[in-house]
Amino acid sequence: MGYRRFVALGDSCTEGLDDHHPENGLFRGWADFVAGRMSLLEPDFRYANLGVRGRRLDQITAEQMPTAAELKPDLIALFGGGNDVMSSGWDARTVARRVDAAISQATSIAPDVVVFTLSDIAERMPFGSRMRPRIEALNDAIREAAVSYGARLVDLWPDEAVSDSRYFGPDRLHLSELGHLRLAAHLLAKLGLPFEQSWLEPLPGTPSRPTWREDLHWFRHQVLPVAITRTRNRMIGRSPGDGFLPKRPQLLPVEGTPAWIPGNA
């Protein structure tokens, strides 16, 4: 099936952190890669990206779904839940309701919807195992809602790439270019569309394990600044992502030949 109106919804992963466009330095990411491939198949293809960093699922539903409905897409891809998992006010039942509402609304807007589970961060982050029960609860809710509302599911939980740091940026949370390409390949495969097979092939060599000095550097320069910022924001009633706007709020053609996508050149 060819798609002509693709809308991506979600948080920082949908926005494209930490994959910088080689030509302009702006964030790129999996949705851009998917759109670039789709544009080769449909001459009238249009793409919008409403993802904003820091947004929880309830915020995605409130802020992005109305715009998505106005755009009348034939395909929605929704990646979210990570900020719900990291929230200090975590409650599994509340997040399950958010998941249900988001997927229900997305499937009422577009005839085809793709959603994603989250991968396990425990393998690459010290103390990451503490977050595993939250991620498992979120993923269970996503799987259940996908079945209930007929959304396609890309299940990232069993993906072996989760333990390879080369797929992730300096914060070990957001995807690198390689990670975004892999996610794009999973999505295109789920839709039965062609993609560059190298995006899913194992990377050469063996990934290195971080030393305790690297873990300490990561904690000081990646974890602490984020924790301090989030604490300050809570004190003044701000949410992560406040003040940021979607990078591509309108359905627009993918400009030129997307040779900037690895495998297209």
C-alpha positions in Angstrom: 0.0 0.0 0.0 1.3 3.5 -0.9 0.9 6.3 1.6 0.4 9.9 0.7 -0.2 11.7 4.0 2.1 10.6 6.8 2.0 12.3 10.3 4.5 11.4 13.0 3.4 12.0 16.6 5.4 11.7 19.9 8.2 13.0 22.0 12.0 13.6 21.5 12.4 10.3 19.7 9.9 11.4 17.0 11.5 14.8 16.9 14.8 13.1 16.1 17.1 13.6 19.1 20.2 12.7 18.8 20.5 12.5 15.1 21.7 15.7 13.4 21.1 16.3 9.8 24.5 16.4 8.0 23.5 19.5 5.9 21.9 21.8 8.4 22.6 20.4 11.8 18.9 20.1 12.7 17.5 17.0 14.3 16.5 14.4 11.7 15.5 10.9 13.0 13.5 7.8 12.1 10.4 9.6 10.9 12.4 11.7 8.4 14.0 8.5 7.2 10.7 6.8 6.7 9.2 9.8 5.0 12.2 10.0 2.6 11.7 6.4 1.6 8.0 6.8 1.2 8.5 9.9 -1.0 10.3 7.6 -3.5 7.2 5.5 -3.9 4.5 8.2 -4.1 4.9 11.4 -6.2 2.2 13.2 -4.2 3.6 12.2 -0.8 3.4 14.7 2.1 4.9 14.4 5.6 4.3 16.2 8.9 6.2 15.7 12.2 4.4 17.0 15.3 6.8 15.4 17.9 8.1 17.6 20.7 10.7 16.6 23.2 9.6 16.0 26.8 6.0 15.3 26.1 4.0 12.7 28.0 1.3 10.7 26.3 -1.5 12.8 27.8 0.2 15.9 26.4 0.7 14.3 23.0 -3.1 13.5 23.0 -4.1 17.0 24.0 -1.6 19.0 21.9 -0.8 16.9 18.8 -4.0 14.9 18.0 -6.2 17.9 17.1 -3.6 19.0 14.6 -3.2 15.5 13.2 -7.0 15.3 12.8 -6.9 18.5 10.7 -4.2 17.1 8.5 -6.3 14.0 7.6 -3.4 11.5 7.3 -3.7 8.1 5.9 -0.8 6.9 8.2 0.1 7.9 11.8 3.1 6.7 13.6 3.1 7.3 17.4 6.1 7.0 19.5 5.7 8.0 23.2 5.6 6.9 26.8 9.3 7.4 27.7 8.5 10.6 29.6 5.6 8.9 31.4 8.0 6.2 32.5 10.5 8.8 33.9 7.9 10.9 35.6 8.2 11.3 39.3 4.4 10.8 39.5 4.5 7.4 37.8 1.3 5.4 38.2 0.8 2.3 36.1 -3.0 2.6 35.9 -2.8 6.3 35.0 -0.3 5.6 32.2 -2.4 2.7 30.9 -5.3 5.1 30.5 -3.1 7.5 28.7 -1.9 4.8 26.3 -5.5 3.7 25.7 -6.7 7.3 25.0 -3.8 8.1 22.7 -4.0 4.9 20.5 -7.8 5.1 20.5 -7.8 8.7 19.2 -5.0 8.0 16.7 -6.9 5.1 15.1 -10.0 7.3 14.9 -8.0 9.8 12.9 -6.1 7.7 10.4 -7.0 4.3 8.7 -3.5 3.0 9.5 -1.6 3.6 12.8 1.7 2.2 14.0 2.8 2.3 17.6 6.0 1.2 19.4 6.9 -0.5 22.6 10.1 0.8 24.4 13.3 -1.1 24.6 15.0 -2.2 27.8 17.4 0.4 29.1 18.8 -1.8 31.9 21.6 -3.2 29.7 23.2 0.1 29.0 22.5 2.3 32.0 23.6 1.9 35.6 20.5 1.5 37.8 18.5 1.1 34.6 17.0 -2.1 36.0 14.9 0.0 38.4 13.0 1.4 35.4 12.4 -2.0 33.9 9.1 -2.7 35.7 7.7 0.7 34.5 8.7 0.0 30.9 7.2 -3.5 31.1 3.9 -2.1 32.4 3.9 0.6 29.7 4.6 -2.0 27.0 1.9 -4.3 28.2 -0.6 -1.4 27.9 0.6 -0.5 24.4 0.3 -4.1 23.2 -3.2 -4.4 24.7 -4.4 -1.1 23.2 -2.8 -2.0 19.8 -4.9 -5.1 19.7 -8.0 -3.4 20.9 -8.0 -0.6 18.3 -6.3 -2.4 15.4 -3.0 -0.5 15.4 0.1 -2.1 14.0 2.7 -2.8 16.7 6.5 -2.5 16.3 7.8 -4.4 19.4 11.2 -3.1 20.3 11.5 -4.9 23.6 13.2 -8.0 22.1 15.5 -6.0 19.8 19.1 -7.1 20.5 20.5 -3.7 19.4 19.4 -2.3 22.8 22.7 -3.5 24.4 24.9 -1.8 21.7 25.8 1.7 22.7 26.5 2.6 19.1 22.8 2.9 18.5 22.5 5.6 21.1 23.6 9.1 21.7 25.8 10.4 24.6 22.9 10.3 27.1 22.4 6.6 26.4 18.7 7.3 26.1 18.1 9.0 22.7 19.0 7.2 19.5 22.0 8.0 17.3 21.8 8.0 13.5 22.3 4.3 13.5 19.5 3.8 16.0 17.1 6.0 14.1 17.8 4.1 10.9 17.2 0.8 12.6 13.8 2.1 14.0 12.9 3.3 10.5 13.7 -0.1 9.1 11.4 -1.8 11.7 8.6 0.5 10.8 9.0 0.2 7.0 9.2 -3.6 7.4 6.0 -3.6 9.5 4.2 -1.7 6.6 5.7 -4.1 4.0 7.6 -1.3 2.3 11.2 -1.4 0.9 14.2 -0.2 2.9 17.9 -0.5 2.9 18.7 -3.9 4.4 21.9 -2.6 6.0 19.8 -0.6 8.4 19.0 -3.8 10.2 22.3 -5.7 9.7 24.5 -6.2 12.8 27.2 -3.6 13.2 30.7 -4.8 12.7 32.9 -5.7 15.6 31.9 -6.0 19.3 30.4 -3.0 21.1 32.6 -1.8 24.0 31.4 -1.8 27.6 31.6 1.5 29.4 34.3 1.8 32.1 33.5 3.1 35.6 35.1 6.4 34.5 32.8 6.6 31.5 29.8 5.9 33.7 30.9 8.6 36.1 31.3 11.1 33.2 27.9 10.1 31.9 26.3 10.7 35.3 27.9 14.1 35.8 27.4 15.5 32.3 24.2 13.8 31.2 22.1 12.6 34.2 22.7 15.4 36.7 22.0 18.4 34.4 18.7 16.8 33.3 17.7 16.0 36.9 18.4 19.5 38.0 16.5 21.0 35.1 13.5 18.8 35.7 13.5 19.6 39.4 13.6 23.4 38.7 10.8 23.0 36.1 8.6 21.2 38.6 9.1 23.9 41.1 7.9 26.6 38.7 5.2 24.5 37.1 6.9 23.9 33.8 7.0 20.6 31.9 9.9 19.4 29.7 9.3 20.6 26.2 7.4 23.7 27.2 8.4 26.4 24.7 9.3 24.0 21.9 7.3 23.7 18.7 6.9 20.8 16.2 9.6 21.0 13.6 7.3 20.2 10.7 3.7 21.1 11.7 2.3 21.0 8.1 2.0 18.3 5.5 4.8 19.1 3.1 6.7 17.3 0.3 10.1 15.8 1.1 12.3 18.3 -0.7 14.6 17.1 -3.5 16.0 13.6 -3.7 16.6 12.4 -0.2 20.2 11.4 -0.8 21.0 12.4 2.8 19.4 9.1 3.8 22.1 6.4 4.0 21.5 3.9 1.3 19.8 6.3 -1.1 22.9 8.0 -2.5 
